[in-house]
Amino acid sequence: MRDKKDNATFDLPGFGPAPAELLTPAEPVPWRAPRIKKPSVKQVQLELLDPTDATGLPVWRRDENTDLTGLPNWAPA
């Protein structure tokens, strides 16, 4: 292939114009019936087990067995 700015490049074989017999179709393209759309399944919003806030995250509840980070409290042995 030849670059417009580079005169030192050469034409590669196989990149020329296509032969005329390849450009015209030999057989007519068979007609296809239009595709029928399948009915989509309606989506249902599932109810979560725990109540959620506006962001969809579970509502924070204070538990006596966990600290403020949600990790369990260590009980003395």
N, C-alpha and C positions, 0 to 999 in steps of 0.2 A: 504494500500500500504506500502511496506517495503522500508525503506531508507537504503542505503548501509552502512552508518556510524552509524545508530542507531538500535541497536538490540532490544530495548524495544518497538518499534512500532509493531503493529499487522496488519495482512492482512485484508482489508475491504472486505465485501461480495460484489459481483457484479463486481469486477475488475479482475477476472480471464480471461483465454482465452475464446474466443467466441465459441459456439457450431459449429460443422461442417456444420449443415444445414443452419446456418445464413451466412456462408462464401461463399457457392456456390449459384448462382442465380437459382431460380426455373423456371423462364421463361426467354427466350432470350430477350435481350433489342431490342425494335423495332428500325428499321433504320429510321433516319430522313434525310430529304432533306437538303442540305446546305442552310444556310440563304442567302437571297439576300440583298445586301447592298442598302439602299435607297440613292438616289442622295442627296448630301448636298446642302443647299442653299448657294449661293455665297454671301459673305459679301461685302458690298459697303461702302466706306468711305464717310461719310456725311460731307458736307461743313458747317462750322459754320458761324453764322451771323457776328461775329466780326473776324478780322484778328488775327492770333495767332503767337507766336514766335516758336522757335525750340522745346521747351518743351511741346507745346500744350496749354499753358496758354494764355489768351487774352493779347494782347499788351497793356502796360500801357500807359494811356493817361491822361494828366493833365487837370483837370476840374476846372473851376473857383468857383464852388459851393462846392468843397470839399477841405480838407487840404491834407497834404502829406500822411496821413494814409488812406485816402479814406473816412473819416467820413465827414458828411456835416458841413459846416460852419454855425455858429449861426448868424443870422441876428439880428440887434438891433430892439427892439420892438417899 
